[in-house]
Amino acid sequence: MKTHIKLSLLLTPAIFLLAFWILALSSGGLPASIGLLKMLLWALLLSFGIAYSITLFIREVLDKKDE
């Protein structure tokens, strides 16, 4: 469990940049409507969730390969 979190934290910044870019540029009024700080926090939460899902998926694939 702790390994998944550590690996997810390592992967989160790469996904964060993409998520922030998508949130900021996809809808022109989003930063103005919800605020920049809230949008940054939303992108960070989204990025960590995606990174955690990726690490869980990779672990499952590697475990199935070893069987």
Number of C-alpha atoms within 10 A of each C-alpha: 6 7 9 16 15 13 15 21 15 12 18 20 15 12 18 22 13 13 20 19 12 12 16 18 11 10 9 10 11 14 16 10 10 10 11 13 10 12 19 17 13 15 22 19 15 17 24 20 14 18 24 20 14 16 18 17 12 12 13 11 11 11 10 9 8 6 5
